[in-house]
Amino acid sequence: MSNIEFGTLTKDGGLVDVKIIKQSDILRCPQCIMVSSHYREDGTCKCDDKEEQAMMIKKWGYKKSDFKKAGK
Protein backbone atom coordinates (compact mmCIF):
# COMPACT_ATOMS: atom_id res chain seq x y z
CA MET A 1 0.00 0.00 0.00
CA SER A 2 1.37 3.39 -0.98
CA ASN A 3 1.20 6.44 1.21
CA ILE A 4 1.75 10.10 0.39
CA GLU A 5 3.46 12.27 2.98
CA PHE A 6 2.51 15.93 3.24
CA GLY A 7 4.26 18.48 5.42
CA THR A 8 5.85 21.86 5.73
CA LEU A 9 9.52 22.17 4.88
CA THR A 10 11.47 24.33 7.31
CA LYS A 11 14.38 26.60 6.34
CA ASP A 12 16.89 24.07 7.66
CA GLY A 13 15.37 21.23 5.62
CA GLY A 14 13.26 19.66 8.35
CA LEU A 15 9.70 18.53 7.82
CA VAL A 16 6.98 19.56 10.28
CA ASP A 17 3.18 19.28 10.41
CA VAL A 18 3.42 15.91 8.69
CA LYS A 19 0.24 14.18 7.54
CA ILE A 20 0.30 10.81 5.80
CA ILE A 21 -2.57 9.88 3.52
CA LYS A 22 -3.10 6.61 1.70
CA GLN A 23 -2.85 6.91 -2.07
CA SER A 24 -6.05 4.87 -2.30
CA ASP A 25 -7.91 7.52 -0.22
CA ILE A 26 -6.79 10.27 -2.58
CA LEU A 27 -7.84 8.22 -5.59
CA ARG A 28 -11.31 7.73 -4.05
CA CYS A 29 -11.82 11.51 -3.99
CA PRO A 30 -13.94 12.47 -7.03
CA GLN A 31 -11.58 15.41 -7.68
CA CYS A 32 -8.34 13.65 -6.61
CA ILE A 33 -7.28 16.67 -4.51
CA MET A 34 -3.60 16.82 -3.52
CA VAL A 35 -4.06 19.03 -0.43
CA SER A 36 -3.82 17.24 2.92
CA SER A 37 -6.42 19.40 4.67
CA HIS A 38 -9.02 18.12 2.18
CA TYR A 39 -8.97 14.73 3.93
CA ARG A 40 -10.43 13.74 7.27
CA GLU A 41 -8.55 11.57 9.76
CA ASP A 42 -10.50 8.52 8.54
CA GLY A 43 -9.22 9.13 4.99
CA THR A 44 -12.49 10.36 3.50
CA CYS A 45 -12.40 13.51 1.43
CA LYS A 46 -14.40 16.64 2.12
CA CYS A 47 -16.03 16.93 -1.31
CA ASP A 48 -19.36 16.35 0.45
CA ASP A 49 -18.79 19.20 2.93
CA LYS A 50 -20.64 22.41 1.98
CA GLU A 51 -17.98 24.69 3.51
CA GLU A 52 -15.21 22.85 1.69
CA GLN A 53 -17.17 23.06 -1.55
CA ALA A 54 -17.62 26.82 -1.12
CA MET A 55 -13.87 27.25 -0.56
CA MET A 56 -13.03 25.06 -3.57
CA ILE A 57 -15.35 27.14 -5.76
CA LYS A 58 -14.00 30.47 -4.50
CA LYS A 59 -10.27 29.68 -4.29
CA TRP A 60 -9.69 26.80 -6.69
CA GLY A 61 -12.13 27.58 -9.50
CA TYR A 62 -14.46 24.60 -9.14
CA LYS A 63 -18.14 24.87 -10.08
CA LYS A 64 -21.21 23.67 -8.17
CA SER A 65 -21.78 21.12 -10.91
CA ASP A 66 -18.42 19.51 -10.02
CA PHE A 67 -19.99 18.20 -6.82
CA LYS A 68 -23.06 16.52 -8.29
CA LYS A 69 -23.00 12.77 -7.84
CA ALA A 70 -22.92 10.67 -10.96
CA GLY A 71 -26.31 9.43 -12.01
CA LYS A 72 -28.31 12.33 -10.55
Sequence and secondary structure as in RCSB ss.txt:
>XXXX:A:sequence
MSNIEFGTLTKDGGLVDVKIIKQSDILRCPQCIMVSSHYREDGTCKCDDKEEQAMMIKKWGYKKSDFKKAGK
>XXXX:A:secstr
  EEEEEEE TTS EEEEEEEEHHHHHHSTT    GGGB TTS BSTT HHHHHHHHHHH   GGGGS TT 
